[in-house]
Amino acid sequence: MKTILAAVTLALSLCLLPASPAAANDLPPPRSDSWTVPTQFLACTGNAYALCYYSGPEIATPSHRYSDPPVMPCELDPDNLGAAKCTCYAVDGESEVPDGQQLGLEFRFNYVLLTSILNEDVRKETQETCGPLGKKCLNMINLNKCSEAKFKPDECKQADVCSMLGSARDNRKQTLYPDLAEVDLISTFSFAHISEHSFGSTSCDSGLYAGCMTAPCKTDEDGLTTCQCPTFTGPYQVGQRSPRLKELGLGCDISPNVWSAANHIKPPSE
C-alpha cells in the first residue's frame, strides 16, 4: 500500500496542502482539466470507461522495450474548432491490481475530476453535493477510510455522476449526455495499463493540449475508443515520465498532434 501511495503522490504531484473553496473554484474552464487537490478525483466503480491518459503522439509510448501498447494519437479535429479526436483505451471494468499490491484500493476504481465535468448542470450539482474539494464524496484519498470497517456515511457516498457513466454489469449506457445516443463511453482517469507506459508526470510550460476528462467517446472495432476532447492552451502535465519520452524522441510539442493532459494548480498554503 505504501508503494501505491508513493507512486500516486510522485506521478500526479498530489499536493496535500490545504485549499480554500474560493481557490478551488477560481480555476481555468473545465475543458482545461485543471485541479488543485487529489480529493477532487471522485471515485467510481462498476462502469466501463475510456482512458485517454496516455494518448497523444503518432507512435506508441511503451514503458520498456518488451511493452507493446497500441498507438493512440490525438489529432486536431478539422471539422470541430477547439477539439481533438483522441484514440484511447476502452476499459470494461476495474483496473487489474499489479502483483504485490493486492490491497491497492486505488486500482479498483476510476475517477471523475470534479472540476472538469463537461456537462455544466451535472458539474454544478456535483460541486454542491461533494463540495468544491470533493471531500464530501468518495474520492481518491478517502478510499481506505471508507472501507467496510471504517465506513463514514458523510464522507463515503459515491458521487451521483458515477451513476451517469453507465454500468458494465447490466450493459446500461451512459446518461451524462442524454441527447447523444451514439456515445458509448465516458473518458475518466484510472490506473489501468499503468505497467505498459512510463507512468509519471512531465511538466510543459504552455501549449495546446486536449482535456479529455468526461469527454464523450465511441467504441472502435479494434477494442479502443475515439473521444471528442476539447482543447485548451496553457501550462499542463503529460502523464508519462520525461526521461522515457526523451528516449522515444518525444517532448511537449508533438504537433500537429496534441497530448491528452491536465493542469495541476498547486493551492497556496494557509
C-alpha positions in Angstrom: 0.0 0.0 0.0 2.8 2.4 0.8 4.3 1.8 -2.7 1.0 2.7 -4.3 0.5 5.9 -2.3 4.1 6.9 -3.0 3.7 6.3 -6.8 0.4 8.3 -6.8 1.9 11.2 -4.9 5.0 11.3 -7.1 3.5 10.8 -10.5 0.5 13.0 -10.2 2.2 15.6 -7.9 -0.6 15.2 -5.5 -0.4 18.3 -3.3 -2.0 17.8 0.1 -1.7 21.4 1.2 -5.0 22.9 2.3 -7.0 24.8 -0.2 -9.9 27.1 0.3 -13.2 26.7 -1.6 -12.5 30.0 -3.3 -9.2 28.8 -4.6 -10.8 25.6 -5.9 -13.5 27.5 -7.8 -11.1 30.0 -9.2 -9.8 27.8 -11.9 -9.5 27.9 -15.7 -12.5 26.5 -17.6 -13.5 22.8 -17.2 -12.0 22.0 -20.7 -8.6 22.7 -19.2 -8.8 19.7 -16.8 -7.4 21.9 -14.0 -7.3 20.8 -10.4 -5.9 21.7 -7.1 -6.1 18.7 -4.7 -6.5 14.9 -5.3 -9.8 14.8 -3.3 -11.3 16.4 -6.4 -10.9 13.0 -8.2 -14.2 11.3 -7.3 -14.0 7.5 -7.1 -16.4 5.4 -9.3 -16.7 1.7 -9.9 -18.8 -0.7 -11.9 -18.8 1.3 -15.1 -17.0 0.8 -18.4 -15.0 3.9 -19.4 -12.4 5.4 -21.8 -8.8 6.1 -20.6 -7.1 8.8 -22.5 -4.2 9.4 -20.1 -1.6 8.1 -22.5 -3.0 9.5 -25.7 -1.2 11.9 -28.0 1.6 11.1 -30.4 1.6 9.0 -33.6 3.9 6.4 -32.0 3.4 4.1 -29.1 4.8 5.0 -25.7 6.0 1.8 -24.1 7.5 1.8 -20.7 10.1 -0.8 -21.7 11.3 -2.5 -24.8 9.1 -5.5 -24.0 6.0 -3.4 -23.5 3.7 -3.2 -26.6 0.9 -0.7 -26.1 -1.2 0.5 -29.0 -0.6 3.7 -30.9 -3.2 6.3 -29.5 -2.9 9.6 -31.4 -4.7 12.8 -30.5 -5.4 14.7 -33.7 -6.9 18.1 -34.0 -10.4 17.8 -35.5 -10.6 19.8 -38.7 -14.4 19.8 -38.6 -14.6 21.0 -35.0 -12.6 24.0 -33.9 -11.4 23.7 -30.4 -11.5 19.9 -30.3 -9.3 16.9 -30.9 -10.1 13.3 -31.8 -8.1 11.1 -29.4 -7.7 7.4 -29.6 -8.0 6.0 -26.0 -8.2 2.7 -24.2 -11.7 1.2 -23.7 -11.8 -0.4 -20.2 -14.6 -2.8 -19.4 -14.2 -3.0 -15.7 -12.0 -2.2 -12.7 -8.2 -2.0 -13.2 -6.1 -5.0 -12.7 -4.2 -4.8 -9.4 -0.4 -5.4 -10.1 1.4 -8.2 -8.4 2.3 -7.4 -4.8 -0.3 -4.7 -4.5 -3.4 -6.7 -3.6 -4.5 -4.2 -1.0 -4.4 -1.4 -3.5 -8.0 0.1 -3.5 -6.8 2.9 -5.7 -6.5 0.4 -8.6 -10.1 -0.8 -8.2 -11.8 2.5 -9.2 -11.8 5.0 -12.0 -12.0 8.7 -11.2 -14.0 11.7 -12.4 -12.3 15.1 -11.9 -14.9 17.2 -10.2 -13.7 20.5 -11.7 -13.7 19.1 -15.3 -17.2 17.6 -15.7 -18.1 19.0 -19.1 -21.9 18.8 -18.5 -22.4 22.1 -16.7 -25.5 21.2 -14.9 -24.0 17.9 -13.6 -20.8 19.7 -12.6 -22.6 22.3 -10.5 -24.8 19.7 -8.9 -21.7 17.6 -8.1 -19.9 20.5 -6.6 -22.9 21.3 -4.4 -23.2 17.7 -3.2 -19.5 16.8 -2.8 -18.1 20.3 -2.0 -15.7 22.2 -4.2 -12.8 19.9 -3.0 -14.8 16.7 -3.3 -14.3 15.8 0.4 -18.0 15.0 1.0 -17.9 12.1 -1.5 -15.9 9.0 -2.1 -12.6 10.2 -3.6 -9.0 9.1 -4.4 -7.8 10.0 -0.9 -10.5 8.7 1.4 -10.9 5.2 0.0 -9.2 3.5 2.9 -11.3 5.5 5.4 -14.4 4.2 3.6 -13.7 0.5 4.0 -16.4 -1.5 5.5 -14.8 -1.4 8.9 -14.4 2.3 8.9 -17.4 3.4 6.8 -18.3 7.1 7.4 -21.6 8.0 5.7 -20.8 11.7 5.5 -17.6 11.1 3.5 -18.2 7.8 1.7 -21.1 8.5 -0.6 -20.3 7.8 -4.2 -21.0 10.9 -6.3 -24.1 10.8 -8.4 -22.1 11.5 -11.5 -20.7 7.9 -11.2 -24.2 6.5 -12.0 -24.3 8.5 -15.2 -21.3 6.7 -16.6 -23.3 3.6 -17.3 -22.9 0.1 -15.9 -20.7 -2.7 -17.3 -22.6 -5.3 -15.4 -26.0 -4.8 -16.9 -24.8 -3.0 -20.1 -26.6 0.2 -19.1 -25.5 3.1 -21.3 -24.2 6.5 -20.1 -26.6 9.3 -19.2 -24.2 12.1 -18.8 -25.0 13.2 -22.4 -28.6 12.0 -22.7 -29.0 13.7 -26.1 -26.0 11.8 -27.6 -27.3 8.3 -28.0 -24.2 7.3 -30.1 -21.9 7.9 -27.2 -20.7 4.5 -25.8 -18.2 5.5 -23.1 -17.2 8.5 -21.0 -13.5 9.4 -20.5 -12.3 9.2 -16.9 -8.9 8.5 -15.2 -7.7 5.2 -13.7 -4.5 3.2 -13.0 -5.4 0.8 -15.8 -2.5 0.0 -18.2 0.0 1.5 -15.8 2.6 -1.2 -16.5 2.6 -0.6 -20.2 3.6 3.0 -20.1 6.1 5.1 -18.2 3.5 6.4 -15.7 4.6 9.7 -14.3 4.5 13.4 -15.0 6.2 15.7 -17.5 5.6 19.5 -17.0 5.1 21.7 -20.0 5.2 25.4 -19.7 2.5 26.3 -22.1 0.9 25.0 -25.2 -2.2 23.4 -26.8 -3.4 20.2 -25.3 -6.5 18.1 -25.1 -8.5 17.9 -21.8 -10.3 14.6 -22.1 -11.9 14.3 -18.7 -15.6 13.3 -19.2 -15.3 13.6 -23.0 -17.8 11.6 -25.0 -16.4 8.5 -26.8 -17.4 6.0 -29.4 -16.1 2.4 -29.4 -13.9 1.4 -32.3 -13.8 -2.0 -34.0 -10.3 -2.7 -32.6 -11.3 -2.5 -29.0 -10.1 1.0 -28.5 -12.3 4.1 -28.4 -12.3 7.5 -30.0 -13.1 10.5 -27.8 -14.0 14.0 -28.8 -11.8 16.0 -26.4 -11.9 19.8 -26.0 -8.6 21.6 -26.4 -7.1 24.3 -24.2 -3.9 26.5 -24.3 -1.9 26.8 -21.1 0.5 25.0 -18.8 -0.1 21.3 -18.5 1.4 18.0 -17.4 1.8 14.9 -19.6 1.1 11.7 -17.7 4.4 10.0 -18.5 8.0 10.4 -17.3 10.2 12.9 -19.2 13.3 10.6 -19.4 11.3 7.9 -21.2 9.6 10.3 -23.5 13.0 11.7 -24.5 14.2 8.2 -25.2 11.3 7.9 -27.6 12.1 11.2 -29.2 9.1 12.9 -27.7 8.6 16.2 -25.8 5.9 18.6 -25.0 5.5 19.6 -28.7 4.2 16.7 -30.7 2.5 18.9 -33.4 0.5 18.5 -35.4 -0.8 16.2 -32.7 -1.5 17.2 -29.1 -1.2 15.4 -25.8 -4.1 14.4 -23.7 -3.1 16.2 -20.5 -4.2 18.0 -17.4 -3.1 21.0 -15.3 -2.3 20.7 -11.6 -2.5 24.1 -10.0 -0.9 23.9 -6.6 -3.0 25.8 -4.0 -1.4 28.3 -1.7 -0.7 27.1 1.8 -2.8 28.7 4.5 
